[in-house]
Amino acid sequence: MRVPTDDVDRQLLVALQQNARLTSGELAQMTGLSQSPCWRRIRQMETSGLIAGYHARLNRRALGYGVVAFVSISIDFQNDACSAQFVEAVQAIPEVVMFHGVSGPSDFLLMVVAKDLDAYSELLQQKLHGLPSVKQVQTSFSLQEFKHFNDLPMPD
């Protein structure tokens, strides 16, 4: 994977993070490049994996998801087979929108959305507690969102 090599690459990445629907012509105009070299730079960043994809950011509240929960899970066994089984089961739960293996007192951290507390309670009882090798589940609810994960800072 390549790191942005110059100011033009960084300009392109910042612009695409803010609005992925910009055309190569608009991007070229913003950076002072002609359209073909601009398109080639973007294509190279896509091919190298630096640009991993283009997505629409949806409004969770407009979709009816009023609850965001951060769920810390500890599992009984830390071997490859148990971890793989756990990871596969978690990835199959659509309400889990972010999923990380972490250091510290728990093994995994999940970000989960639910319509309301009743829906979260049902998800917890029906799916999360039933995951393979679960030893402990701890939930923290988001009370207010100050900054959403959108844009990554550009390295110098």
URWO-V29235 format. One record per residue. BURIAL is + if it has 16 or more other C-alpha atoms within 10 Angstrom, else -. Layout:
burial = {BURIAL;BURIAL}
//
This chain:
burial = {-;-;-;+;-;-;-;+;+;+;+;+;+;+;+;+;+;-;-;-;-;-;-;+;-;-;+;+;-;-;+;-;-;-;+;-;-;+;+;-;-;+;-;-;+;-;-;-;-;-;+;-;-;-;-;-;-;-;-;-;-;-;-;-;+;-;+;+;+;+;+;+;+;+;+;-;-;-;-;-;-;-;+;-;-;+;+;-;-;+;-;-;-;-;+;+;-;-;+;-;-;-;-;-;-;+;+;+;+;+;+;+;+;+;+;-;-;-;-;+;-;-;+;+;-;-;-;+;-;-;+;+;+;-;-;-;+;-;-;-;-;-;-;-;-;-;-;-;-;-;-;-;-;-;-;-}
//
